Amino acid sequence: MLHIPNEDARFMRETCGPEVIDVLEKQAAKHAWTDLYLHRPEWAAQGRSYTDAVLLAIEVAPPAQQLILKIVPAGAPGREPAATAAAAAAVKNFTDQHLVKQPFDPVPLSDGRTLMFQKIAGHSLQTTTTVGGLDGQHRVRVIEQLIRGLLSGWNAEVLKQAVPESVRVSAFLREELNDVWPGDGSLQAWGRSLGVLELAPPWLYSDGMRLPNPYLMVKGGPALPDPELRVLRGLGHGDLHLDNVLVPWMEGTVQAGAYCLIDLCTFSARADLGGDVATVLLSALIPFVEHELPPDQRHALLRFIVAPHATHGAYIVPRAKELVQSVTMTAQQEMSHWRDSWDAQFLLSLTARALLFTTYTGIGEAGRGWLVRLAAHAGGEFLARTARRQGGEAWPPPLDLGRDSFTTTQFSAVGVARSRDSAAFMPDQEPQRRRWETDSGVRDKRAVLGFGPDHTVVVVDGQGRVRRWSVGGDPLPGAEGRSARIEVGHQALVSSLTHSLVTAWPKELEILCFPQDAGVFRSDPFHFDGGENYLVTSGGDVFATHDRKTLTVRNFENGSVVERVPCPASLAASAVSLDASVIAMARSQEVFIHRRGRPTLQRPMANSIPHFRTGLLKKFSSMVSPGCQLAVSPSGSHVGCVTFEEVLVWSTEDGKEVYRRKLTDREAREALGGEGMRLLCTETGTLFCLKRGRLSCPTIDGGIQLRQSGRYVDVAISRDGRLMAMLGSEGRLEVWDL
């Protein structure tokens, strides 16, 4: 008779149900066991289970041995015992080393569940961990070994006999998504919430690129290309996230080559060979995307995955870059005999698995938003390569203004850091190293400078002519202007999310978009009603205009209204953060700081013209309302102001003044009659002031003019605050590390 301690038996009844005890007693009689104990101290299975399986570590005797008792739910997970047996029979050498073993036959339970026994990977519960629990370098080492094993170990014999299978893109994606694709599945529910499924725009304008709607790629139909591809199939785990891979330690060193695959209920003998590789990669990157990478690095990571380039790799943290390379480069080495077709297949594997990951409840909104964008980027890269290989029409196809979408929340919004996450005030941030310079060909004191996505640089001259450069200084397609001149002042703004910009002409706005390799798209002019309207300084996700009575936040697609805020009387200056969550407006001696969803801050300032401060003219000072300059940092963490009398910086998180000083006499005199004026605020609160062609840092006590050659027409700071661009009056364009 089987002896089970009362405490252990009670725990198993409560956890697994009373029938499990009866089954164990029958198994004991079959295998001559006399004793069964729960492992003490009580073992807590590491990692995550997406199937609600119950895992217990037990000890049985004779002979004395440790086992994992696993109760798998009914339905798809219930296939695990049979799938594990099928995987074990496929390639014995690989199985013996790297697949969890079933020492005894599984037992079906009356409620549809299945009880199964597994050996302990690595022979010890104490010195075995999931790959998801490893730190950076250890994780990379195991992943490289794992990818090699999947392709050239487990599938070595399969690949020797493999014949590529031709399949349509849509059919391939639907097969990979399997039961999550039908209309009532969780995948389509997420697509509907994004607004890209029921309205079904075939193209999405995201990350400065025109990308195919990945949901329509799955659905198929005439709206998007649906070419054939050749696919290699073989043995695949099907759900190979990092918590389904165990690895042992020995003397404090991870045994990278001794990994063991568990949870094989999704095993298939004809799996997409790219599926497991893509799953390993995504499960390794999700923590970075959800918690560790700032928004701009998330975008760079997208491009580095689907079309690796050093310019993108330079902008992501080394650990994330190393993980991507450990997967993609190792796989390319193992599939070198099939390289071009493998690269194409892997892009679609990424598309499918990224969409599949959006259905996992353990992934937050930020992660799911990034995953669906990855699906679009990977699908777009596949279609672009296919079009180039076939030598057909230019890619992407020409714009269809009735069907293309330019406003889809998760695709277009990268987001910015919250002000509470920003660094403390730092007064003296300065340009450190020149990245590149070129002759812009623009010699116009009205020219406006800005940064677009991927650190592209954009110059708009006084007639609306657009010149653009890549992050490395290579020219990009631009646009010609008009015979008329744009409004006085900085009446052009560049989008930081999409390759778009807005220019202000008398009583109308024009929005220009630069879709990938598709020329320029000019919107119909947006006409203002009533009097003059002006563009508000900064912005990037959205832009804003004001008519001195109302400040209106607008969409970069078509100028439609997002939000309206009343202006103070006698408005002197205004500025907004990238997403307009912080709006600063000033009159002569007062600044109003609107914080979305929070009380408005109202702060006084000293502001008088130098000649009116003393002597006979002092009595006339009350008759004059001098202006000022305002700037808001990209996320809205700080607001800066320079008047005719002082410099101020406020933190918008708590409303505190973090810097204040009086202007020197020299600074006050230079404030009169300046042209081409611009004030910029970094995320740390450092101010840069362009006045009379000279760039200074007014948040350094006494003020300091930065070293420069010639005079500047305009300056700009990139969205992430890492780069500064300067446009000289003679046309020289410089980009510096900040």
Secondary structure, DSSP 8 states (H G I E B T S, - for coil): --B--HHHHHHHHHHH-THHHHHHHHHHHHHT--EEEE-TTT----S--SS--EEEEEEEETTTEEEEEEEE-SSGGGGHHHHHHHHHHH-HHHHHHHB---SS--EE-TTS-EEEEE--GGG-SSSEEEGGGS-HHHHHHHHHHHHHIIIIIITHHHHHH---EEEEHHHHHHHHHGGG-STTSHHHHHHHHHTSSSS--SEEEETTEEEE-HHHHHH-STTS---EEEE-EEEE-S---GGGEEEEEETTEE-GGG-EE---TT-EEEEEHHHHHHHHHHHHHHHIIIIIS-HHHHHHHHHHHHS--HHHHTTS-HHHHHHHHHHHHHHHHHTGGGHHHHHHHHHHHHHHHHHHHTT-TTS-HHHHHHHHHHHHHHHHHHHHHHHHHHT-S-SS----TTT-B---HHHH------GGGS----TT----EEEEEEE-S---TT-EEEE-GGG-EEEE-TT--EEEE-TTS-EEEEE---SS---SSS-EEE-SSSSEEEEEETTEEEEEE--TTS--EE---EE--SS--EE-EE-SSSEEEE-SSEEEEE-TTT--EEEEEE--TT--EEEE-TTSSEEEEEETTEEEEEETTEEEEEEE-----GGGSSGGGGGGGGG-----EEEE-TTSSEEEEE-SSEEEEEETTT--EEEEEE--HHHHHHTTT--S-EEEE-TT--EEEEETTEEEETTSTT-EE---SS-EEEEEE-TTSSEEEEEETTSEEEEEE-
